[in-house]
Amino acid sequence: MPAVRDPNQPCIDESNCDWEMATLCAFNQTQSEGQASFLICMDEESSSTKDALAASQNCCSDSSIDYSALKQCFAGESGQELLDEASKIFNKKLPGHATVPHTFVNGL
């Protein structure tokens, strides 16, 4: 669950929400194994680039994610819709102060 309080404001540790949007667009294309692989790669890429799309391009091939579909999602309405939904989920699950990362086990 990306840490998105308000999709129109900067996300945690960012001046925007590009990393969360790229991650959501990737996760929308794959299941748990691909999501884990993509997220690990994005964490590693964050130390060498501040460009979420450049990082995601490097991570797509290792995760069986179509970069052109991710890029289209990121630039279009789908990405914003995913970010809006992530914000609703984040605020419902963690309405007050939250630490990030925050771990849930079996939805709790």
Residue pairs with C-beta under 8 A, 6 or more apart in sequence:
1 86
1 89
1 90
1 93
1 104
2 11
2 17
2 20
2 23
2 24
2 83
2 86
2 90
3 11
3 12
3 20
3 90
3 98
3 100
3 102
4 11
4 17
4 20
4 83
4 86
4 87
4 90
5 11
5 12
5 87
5 90
5 91
6 87
7 17
7 80
7 83
7 84
7 86
7 87
10 16
10 17
11 17
11 19
11 20
12 100
13 100
14 20
17 83
18 51
18 52
18 53
18 74
19 42
19 46
19 52
19 55
20 83
20 86
21 52
21 74
21 79
21 80
21 82
21 83
22 42
22 52
22 53
22 55
22 56
22 70
22 74
23 38
23 39
23 42
23 56
24 79
24 82
24 83
24 86
25 56
25 69
25 70
25 73
25 74
25 78
25 79
25 82
26 34
26 35
26 38
26 56
26 59
26 60
26 63
26 65
26 70
27 35
27 38
28 73
28 78
28 82
29 65
29 66
29 69
29 70
30 38
30 63
30 64
30 65
34 63
34 64
34 65
35 63
37 59
37 62
37 63
38 56
38 59
38 60
38 62
38 63
38 65
41 55
41 58
41 59
41 62
41 63
42 55
42 56
42 59
45 54
45 55
45 58
45 59
46 55
49 55
52 74
53 71
53 74
56 67
56 70
56 74
57 67
57 71
59 65
60 66
60 67
60 70
61 67
72 78
73 79
73 82
93 104
94 102
